[in-house]
């Protein structure tokens, strides 16, 4: 028999409101509406399907204050993380929203109405207090605190919800199960004792061993329930992770484990988040919940210290174990013993015993460089999936971004580099010259600072997409402003390599090289806002390479760029 929901009743609003769904759908089309953020979408789905029971709406001021200050709802029920609907006061005023208003909440992906909220409260939160009380520090090195101060709107809207439509998902639909469906699955399989395992990372042999040990210890089955909503910035995408989970499921004995996805927006809140996760798994029917070392920890604070102790999350959940009515299965980190070919909790390893481990940082290094990943650490099927998603440098894309004055020689360098990279082979090479982009993508733009930055941003978008696809991209705009160049660097860095090359040919030489006489027209006042004459060129402070064609030949400059690419493993056979 599945565990009872938190608070005693599963608040499945889809089931509750199904008899009036048609009228709610019609009403939703007539009401003022707001479009949800990605985090709000995750939160809403779990309120509506009962995953956040006993919540049946977004928190009012009294509920928010109680949760932040006491880890409880006003009626005394345990609840660890404040769940609120944040909307800008200016938008609320524009919509005419006040207490008693009804508001449609729409899906940001397809604009479908998902729910109607009856507003019972509008209030201004204390972000600093929430950061201190919920996350332990007002430190923006914590991702939830950073989100709080940089992404959260200034007014919270509290009120009860009515379900209109469930969010439509098009990925892994068969294993996206709500609490009602998971409970029905347990009943069908005759599972009465279930250990739930939370993860936001790929699973390897140690994770399989940990979950099987937990099942043996508690005479239970295993629910693998990874998060596929928002996780920590920089985490591996959920598509890759789910392929990994699907590959590892056959490694369990037949009938022992099931995989089901959770659309949760994590806060990386350590102890409080662990308590929240335990409540959620109780709502899904689990009787046991694994909490490992540094559960939902965000890493280091701005002083370089861990935000939370390694077993602080375990301690907090164990403190409330009697109220929670879900048994915590605490685990220390598992380590590999090569002499006996087994994994063991680190606190159980005999002294002088040889152990092996690969950290997350080391795993990322091996994936990036193509270094071997041993089978004692992970399964070949898992490694293959991770390598497909994280190809070594010689299979990744990169952008070489040449910036400099008009007629500085950057276009000639770009064309010569294109020839050299085509000769190297191994990836397609795309050339984005400034004038070409102006003609093809930015013909409506002028030459104000704002318009120049828009043009460079478009180049950055195209370069990032080409880099993501594994191509070599060579861009050669003037790009006179540092801010715009920095934004391009940030875009491309997310998808592959980025190299900033400053073509530092002096203005006098550029004027001499300008056969079209554009500089002379600018000097004569016929052209206004011309870079280098009456508009500034901001010299890059730390380019990867600086080159002057009056001092160095184009072939030598291209060779130096090739050497940079070879140094970092993008070209050449290592």
C-alpha positions in Angstrom: 0.0 0.0 0.0 1.3 3.4 -0.9 2.2 5.9 1.8 -0.5 8.4 2.8 -0.2 11.9 1.3 1.3 14.8 3.4 -1.5 16.3 5.3 -3.7 13.2 4.8 -5.3 14.1 1.5 -3.8 14.1 -2.0 -4.8 17.5 -3.4 -5.2 16.4 -7.1 -6.9 19.5 -8.5 -7.3 17.9 -11.9 -9.5 15.2 -10.4 -11.3 17.7 -8.2 -12.1 20.2 -11.0 -12.7 17.8 -13.8 -16.5 18.1 -13.6 -16.3 21.8 -14.2 -13.3 21.8 -16.6 -15.3 23.0 -19.6 -16.7 26.0 -17.8 -13.3 26.8 -16.4 -11.8 26.7 -19.9 -14.4 29.1 -21.2 -14.0 31.4 -18.2 -10.2 31.4 -18.6 -10.5 32.9 -22.1 -12.4 35.9 -20.7 -10.1 36.8 -17.8 -7.0 38.9 -17.6 -3.9 36.7 -17.8 -0.3 36.4 -16.9 2.3 34.2 -18.7 4.2 32.0 -16.3 8.0 31.8 -15.9 9.7 28.4 -16.3 10.0 28.1 -12.5 6.4 29.1 -11.9 5.3 26.5 -14.6 7.1 23.7 -12.6 5.6 24.9 -9.3 2.1 25.1 -10.8 2.2 21.6 -12.3 3.1 20.1 -8.9 0.4 22.1 -7.1 -2.2 21.0 -9.5 -1.3 17.3 -9.6 -0.9 17.0 -5.9 2.9 16.7 -5.7 2.9 19.7 -3.4 0.0 18.5 -1.2 -1.4 19.9 1.0 -1.0 23.1 -1.0 -3.9 24.0 -3.3 -2.7 27.4 -4.3 0.2 29.9 -4.1 1.1 31.0 -0.6 -0.6 34.0 1.0 1.3 36.4 3.2 0.4 34.5 6.3 1.4 31.2 4.8 4.6 32.6 3.3 5.7 34.2 6.5 4.9 31.0 8.5 6.9 28.8 6.1 9.9 31.1 6.0 10.0 31.6 9.8 8.9 28.2 11.1 9.1 25.6 8.4 5.3 25.2 8.8 2.1 26.3 7.3 -0.2 28.3 9.7 -2.1 25.1 10.6 1.2 23.5 11.8 1.8 21.2 8.8 5.4 20.9 7.9 6.4 22.7 4.8 10.0 23.8 4.0 10.1 25.9 0.8 7.9 29.0 0.1 5.9 28.5 -3.2 4.8 31.8 -4.5 3.5 33.5 -7.7 5.7 36.6 -8.3 4.3 39.2 -10.7 5.5 42.8 -11.2 3.3 45.4 -9.5 3.3 47.4 -12.8 1.7 44.4 -14.6 -0.8 43.8 -11.9 -1.8 47.5 -12.0 -2.1 47.4 -15.8 -4.4 44.3 -15.5 -6.4 45.9 -12.7 -5.7 43.0 -10.3 -6.8 43.3 -6.7 -8.0 41.1 -3.9 -10.9 39.0 -5.2 -9.8 39.2 -8.8 -9.6 36.0 -10.9 -6.6 35.6 -13.2 -5.7 33.1 -15.8 -2.2 31.5 -15.7 -0.9 30.6 -19.1 1.8 28.3 -20.3 4.9 30.2 -21.6 5.5 27.6 -24.3 2.1 27.4 -26.1 0.0 30.1 -24.4 -2.6 27.5 -23.2 -4.6 28.4 -20.0 -3.4 26.1 -17.2 -5.2 27.4 -14.2 -7.3 30.2 -12.7 -6.2 31.8 -9.4 -8.6 33.7 -7.2 -6.5 36.4 -5.6 -6.7 36.5 -1.9 -3.5 38.4 -1.1 -1.0 40.8 -2.7 2.1 41.4 -0.8 5.7 42.6 -1.0 8.3 40.0 0.3 11.5 40.6 2.2 14.1 39.0 -0.1 16.9 39.4 2.3 15.0 37.7 5.1 14.0 34.8 2.8 17.6 34.3 1.7 18.8 34.2 5.4 15.9 32.0 6.8 15.4 29.6 3.9 18.8 29.3 2.2 21.0 30.1 5.2 22.7 33.2 3.8 22.1 36.4 1.9 24.8 35.4 -0.6 24.2 35.5 -4.4 26.7 32.8 -4.9 23.7 30.6 -3.9 21.7 30.0 -7.1 18.3 30.4 -5.3 19.4 33.7 -3.7 20.8 34.9 -7.1 17.4 34.0 -8.6 15.6 35.8 -5.8 17.4 39.1 -6.3 17.8 39.0 -10.1 14.7 37.2 -11.5 11.9 37.4 -8.9 9.3 40.1 -9.4 8.4 42.6 -6.7 4.9 41.4 -5.7 3.7 38.0 -4.6 0.1 36.9 -5.4 -1.5 34.4 -3.0 -4.6 32.5 -3.6 -6.4 29.2 -4.4 -6.1 27.6 -7.8 -8.5 25.8 -10.1 -7.1 23.4 -12.7 -8.0 24.2 -16.4 -5.4 22.1 -18.4 -2.3 20.1 -17.6 0.9 21.3 -19.2 1.6 19.5 -22.5 4.9 17.6 -22.6 6.4 16.1 -25.7 9.4 14.4 -24.2 9.4 11.1 -22.3 5.6 11.2 -21.9 5.4 7.6 -20.9 7.5 8.1 -17.8 6.1 11.5 -16.8 3.7 10.3 -14.1 1.8 12.4 -11.6 1.2 11.3 -8.0 -2.1 9.6 -8.8 -0.5 7.6 -11.6 2.5 6.6 -9.6 0.3 5.4 -6.8 -1.8 3.4 -9.3 1.5 1.9 -10.6 2.5 0.8 -7.1 -0.9 -0.8 -6.6 -0.7 -2.6 -9.9 2.8 -3.9 -9.1 1.8 -4.8 -5.6 4.6 -2.6 -4.2 4.0 -1.8 -0.5 7.5 -0.6 0.5 9.2 1.8 -1.9 12.5 3.6 -1.6 12.6 6.8 -3.6 15.8 8.2 -5.1 16.2 11.8 -6.1 18.9 12.9 -8.6 19.7 15.8 -10.9 22.9 14.2 -12.2 23.7 11.2 -14.5 23.7 7.9 -12.6 26.8 5.6 -12.5 27.6 2.3 -10.9 27.8 3.9 -7.4 24.3 5.2 -7.7 23.0 1.8 -8.8 24.8 0.2 -5.8 23.5 2.8 -3.4 19.8 2.3 -4.4 20.1 -1.5 -4.4 21.7 -1.4 -0.9 18.8 0.7 0.3 16.3 -1.7 -1.2 18.0 -4.6 0.5 18.2 -2.8 3.8 14.5 -1.9 3.8 13.2 -4.9 1.9 11.7 -2.5 -0.6 11.4 -1.7 -4.3 13.1 1.4 -5.8 11.5 4.5 -7.5 14.1 6.4 -9.5 12.6 9.9 -9.7 15.1 12.3 -11.3 14.3 16.0 -11.6 13.6 17.3 -15.1 12.5 20.8 -14.3 15.0 23.5 -13.3 18.2 22.3 -11.6 21.5 24.0 -10.9 22.9 26.2 -13.6 25.5 24.3 -15.6 24.0 20.9 -15.0 23.8 18.3 -17.8 20.6 18.8 -19.8 17.7 16.5 -18.9 17.5 14.9 -22.3 20.9 13.4 -21.8 20.3 12.5 -18.2 17.0 10.7 -19.0 18.8 8.6 -21.7 21.3 7.7 -19.1 18.6 6.7 -16.6 16.9 4.6 -19.3 20.2 2.9 -20.0 20.9 2.0 -16.4 17.4 0.6 -15.6 18.1 -2.8 -17.1 21.1 -3.1 -14.6 18.6 -3.6 -11.8 17.1 -7.0 -11.1 13.9 -7.6 -13.0 10.9 -6.0 -11.1 13.1 -4.1 -8.6 12.9 -0.6 -9.9 10.8 1.9 -11.9 11.7 5.2 -13.5 9.4 8.2 -13.2 10.3 11.9 -14.0 9.6 14.8 -11.7 9.0 18.3 -13.1 10.5 20.1 -10.1 12.2 23.5 -10.0 15.0 22.8 -7.6 16.2 25.6 -5.3 19.5 23.9 -4.2 18.4 24.6 -0.7 20.3 21.9 1.2 18.6 20.9 4.4 15.3 22.6 3.8 15.2 21.3 0.2 15.8 17.7 1.5 12.8 18.1 3.8 10.8 19.4 0.9 11.9 16.5 -1.3 10.9 13.9 1.3 7.4 15.5 1.5 7.1 15.4 -2.3 8.1 11.7 -2.4 5.5 10.9 0.3 2.9 12.5 -1.9 4.0 10.2 -4.7 3.4 7.2 -2.3 7.0 6.4 -1.4 7.5 4.9 2.1 11.3 5.6 2.2 13.6 8.3 0.9 17.3 8.2 0.3 19.3 11.3 1.5 22.9 11.2 0.7 25.9 13.4 1.3 25.3 17.1 0.7 21.8 16.6 -0.6 20.7 19.4 -2.9 23.8 21.4 -2.0 24.7 24.4 -4.2 28.5 24.2 -3.7 30.6 27.0 -2.4 29.6 30.4 -1.0 31.3 33.7 -2.0 34.0 33.0 0.6 34.9 29.6 -1.0 33.2 27.6 1.8 30.4 25.0 1.5 27.0 26.5 2.1 25.9 23.5 4.1 27.6 20.7 6.0 27.9 17.4 4.2 25.2 15.7 6.4 23.2 18.7 7.5 20.3 17.7 5.2 20.2 14.3 6.8 20.1 15.7 10.3 17.2 18.1 9.5 15.0 15.5 7.9 15.7 13.0 10.7 14.7 15.6 13.2 11.2 15.6 11.8 11.0 11.9 10.9 8.1 11.1 13.1 6.0 13.9 11.7 7.0 13.2 8.1 5.9 9.5 8.2 8.4 8.7 5.5 11.5 6.8 6.6 14.8 8.4 5.7 17.5 6.2 4.4 20.7 8.1 5.1 23.8 7.2 3.1 27.4 8.4 3.1 29.4 8.6 -0.1 30.2 5.3 -1.7 33.7 4.6 -2.8 35.2 1.8 -5.0 37.4 -0.9 -3.6 39.5 -2.3 -6.5 40.9 -5.3 -4.6 37.4 -6.7 -4.0 35.6 -5.1 -6.9 32.9 -3.6 -4.8 31.4 -0.3 -3.6 31.2 0.5 0.1 30.1 3.5 2.2 33.2 5.5 2.9 32.7 5.2 6.7 32.7 1.4 6.5 36.0 1.0 4.6 38.7 -0.7 6.7 41.8 1.3 7.3 44.7 0.9 4.8 42.2 -0.3 2.2 42.9 1.0 -1.3 40.0 3.0 -2.7 39.2 4.7 -6.1 36.9 7.5 -7.0 36.3 10.0 -9.9 35.0 13.4 -8.9 32.5 15.3 -11.0 35.2 17.7 -12.0 37.5 14.9 -13.1 34.6 13.2 -15.0 33.9 16.4 -16.9 37.6 16.7 -17.7 37.7 13.2 -19.1 34.6 13.8 -21.2 36.0 17.0 -22.5 39.4 15.6 -23.4 38.3 12.1 -24.5 40.3 10.4 -21.7 39.1 6.9 -20.7 36.4 6.4 -18.2 36.9 3.0 -16.4 34.1 0.4 -16.3 34.4 0.2 -12.5 33.1 3.8 -12.4 30.3 3.7 -15.0 28.6 1.4 -17.5 29.8 1.5 -21.2 26.2 2.4 -22.2 26.2 5.4 -19.9 29.6 6.6 -21.0 28.6 6.3 -24.7 25.5 8.6 -24.0 27.6 11.1 -22.1 30.3 11.2 -24.8 27.6 11.8 -27.5 26.3 14.8 -25.5 29.8 16.0 -24.4 32.1 15.3 -27.4 35.8 15.9 -27.0 37.3 19.2 -28.1 38.2 18.0 -31.5 34.5 17.3 -32.2 33.2 20.5 -30.6 32.5 23.8 -32.4 34.3 27.1 -31.9 34.1 30.7 -33.0 37.1 32.9 -33.9 35.8 36.5 -33.5 38.0 39.1 -35.3 37.5 42.7 -34.4 39.2 45.8 -35.6 38.8 49.0 -37.6 37.5 49.1 -41.2 40.2 48.0 -43.6 42.4 46.7 -40.7 42.8 43.4 -42.6 40.4 41.4 -40.5 38.5 40.2 -43.6 41.6 39.0 -45.3 42.7 37.2 -42.1 39.2 35.7 -41.9 39.3 34.4 -45.5 42.8 33.0 -45.1 41.8 31.3 -41.8 38.7 29.8 -43.6 41.0 28.2 -46.2 43.4 26.8 -43.5 40.5 25.3 -41.5 38.9 23.8 -44.6 42.3 22.3 -45.4 42.4 20.9 -41.8 39.0 19.2 -42.3 36.9 17.5 -39.6 34.1 20.2 -39.4 32.3 22.6 -41.6 33.6 26.2 -41.6 31.3 29.3 -41.8 32.5 32.8 -42.5 30.5 35.8 -41.2 31.9 39.0 -42.6 30.7 42.3 -41.3 29.3 43.6 -44.6 27.7 40.3 -45.5 25.8 40.2 -42.2 24.8 43.8 -42.6 23.3 43.0 -46.0 21.7 39.7 -45.2 20.6 40.1 -41.5 20.8 43.7 -40.5 19.9 45.8 -43.6 17.3 47.8 -41.7 19.9 48.9 -39.1 21.8 52.1 -39.0 25.0 52.9 -37.2 24.0 54.3 -33.8 25.6 52.5 -30.8 22.3 50.7 -30.1 22.0 49.5 -33.7 25.6 48.5 -33.9 25.2 46.4 -30.7 22.0 44.8 -32.2 24.0 43.8 -35.3 26.8 42.3 -33.2 24.2 40.5 -31.1 22.8 38.9 -34.2 26.2 37.8 -35.3 26.7 36.3 -31.8 23.5 34.4 -32.0 24.4 32.9 -35.4 27.9 32.1 -34.2 26.6 30.4 -31.1 24.2 28.2 -33.1 26.9 27.2 -35.5 29.3 26.5 -32.6 26.6 24.4 -30.9 26.3 22.3 -34.1 30.0 21.6 -34.1 31.1 24.0 -36.8 34.0 26.4 -37.0 32.7 29.9 -37.2 34.8 32.9 -38.3 33.2 36.3 -37.6 34.8 39.5 -38.7 32.8 42.6 -37.8 34.1 45.9 -36.6 32.3 45.4 -33.2 33.7 48.6 -31.7 32.0 48.3 -28.2 33.3 46.0 -25.5 29.9 45.3 -24.0 28.6 43.8 -27.2 31.8 41.7 -27.7 31.4 40.4 -24.1 27.8 39.3 -24.7 28.9 37.4 -27.8 31.6 35.7 -25.8 29.1 34.7 -23.2 26.7 33.3 -25.8 29.3 31.2 -27.6 31.1 30.0 -24.4 27.9 28.1 -23.5 28.2 26.0 -26.7 31.9 25.7 -27.5 35.2 27.6 -27.8 35.5 31.4 -28.3 38.6 33.2 -29.4 38.7 37.0 -29.5 41.3 38.3 -32.0 42.0 42.0 -32.1 43.3 43.1 -35.4 45.2 46.1 -34.1 46.3 47.7 -37.4 46.9 51.4 -36.7 44.3 53.9 -38.1 46.9 55.5 -40.4 47.5 52.1 -42.1 43.7 51.4 -42.3 43.2 54.8 -44.0 45.9 53.9 -46.5 44.4 50.4 -47.1 40.9 51.9 -47.7 40.7 51.9 -51.5 37.0 52.8 -51.4 37.9 56.1 -49.8 35.3 55.7 -47.0 37.7 57.1 -44.3 38.3 60.2 -46.4 34.5 60.8 -46.8 34.2 60.5 -43.0 37.1 62.9 -42.5 35.4 65.4 -44.9 32.2 65.1 -42.8 30.2 63.3 -45.5 29.7 60.3 -43.2 28.8 60.8 -39.5 29.5 58.4 -36.7 32.3 56.5 -38.4 34.4 54.3 -36.2 37.9 55.6 -35.7 37.1 59.1 -37.0 34.2 60.5 -35.0 33.1 57.4 -33.1 35.0 55.4 -30.6 36.6 52.0 -31.0 37.0 50.4 -27.6 40.2 48.4 -27.7 39.8 44.9 -26.2 41.6 44.6 -22.9 42.4 40.8 -22.9 42.1 39.4 -26.4 43.3 35.9 -27.1 45.5 37.3 -29.8 46.4 40.8 -30.9 47.8 41.2 -34.4 48.9 44.1 -36.6 49.2 43.4 -40.4 51.8 46.2 -40.7 54.1 44.1 -38.5 53.0 40.5 -39.1 52.0 38.7 -42.3 48.5 37.4 -42.7 49.9 33.8 -43.0 51.7 34.2 -39.7 48.6 35.6 -38.0 46.6 32.6 -39.3 49.3 30.3 -38.0 49.1 31.8 -34.5 45.3 31.3 -34.5 45.8 27.7 -35.5 48.3 27.3 -32.7 45.7 28.6 -30.2 43.1 26.1 -31.5 45.7 23.2 -31.4 46.7 24.1 -27.9 43.1 23.7 -26.6 42.5 20.5 -28.6 40.1 21.8 -31.2 42.3 20.8 -34.1 45.1 18.2 -34.4 45.2 14.6 -33.5 46.3 14.0 -29.9 
